[in-house]
Amino acid sequence: MTNGTEENNSVQQYALAYGLHYESENLKQAFEQYKHILLEFPDTPEAGYARSQIQHIVNAMVPREEILESQMKLATAAFDQILNQN
C-alpha cells in the first residue's frame, strides 16, 4: 500500500500527464510524463492508468503492422528465454 504523500503525488502527476495528452494534445510530453509515473509510482492505480494511456498513444502514432510485428518479436524473445532456462 502507498502512503498518502506518494498517492497524492501520483494523482497530481497523472493529472498533469492527462492534461498534456487531452487538453494540450502534446503527445510527446504526455508520453514522457506517463513513463515518469510508471517509474516513480509503479504500485499506484495511476501507473495502471498511465500504461493504458501509453497504449492509446502508441495506437494513435504507430502503424498497426508495426505494433503487431513488435508484439510478435517480444513474445518470441520471451519464449526463447523461457526455453533456454529449461
N, C-alpha and C positions, 0 to 999 in steps of 0.2 A: 504494500500500500504506500502511496506517496504522501509526503507531508503537505500541509496547506500551502506553504510558500511555493513549493515546486508545482503543485496543481494550479495555483493562481498564475504562475509564470507560464506554464504550458498553455493555459487558456488565453492569456494575452498574446503569446507568440502565434497561436493558431489564428486568433482574430486578425492579427497583422497580415499573416500569410493569405488568409481568405480575402481580406480587403485588396491586397495586391493582385490576387487572382481574378476576382469577380468585379471589383469596383474599378481598379486602375487598369485591369486587363494586362498587367505586366507579368506574363507567364514565366519569364526567366527569373525575376526576383521572387515570385511566388514559389517557384520550384526550389530555389535555394533556401527559402525560409522553411518550406516543408521538410527539406533534408535536415536542416538545423534541428527542427522539432524531433525528428526521428533519432538523431544523435544525442541530443541533450535530455530528452524526456521519453525514452523508449517504452516505459511502463505505464504511460498515461493513456487515457482514451483519445487524446489529441494526436498521439502517434498513429493510432489506427485511422483516424480521420485523415491525417496527412498522407498516409500510404494510399488511401483511396483517391485523394486529390491529385497525387503524383500520377496515378494511373489515368485519371481524366486528362491530365496534361499530355502524357505520353500518347494516349489515343487520339488527341487532337493534333499532335505535332508529327507523329511518326507514321509513315505508311503502314497499313495493316500487314503487308507481306513481310516488312522488316521486323515488326513485332513478333510475328509467328516464327520467323527464322531465328530470332534471338531466343525465344522461349524454347525452341527445339534444341538449340545449342546448349542452353543451360540444363535442360533435362538430360541430354546426352552426357554432359560432363558430370552431372550428379550420379547417373547410373554407372559411368566408368569409375568414379571414385568409390562407390559402394562395392562394385565388383572387385576392385583392387584391394579393398580392405579384407575381403574374404579369402 
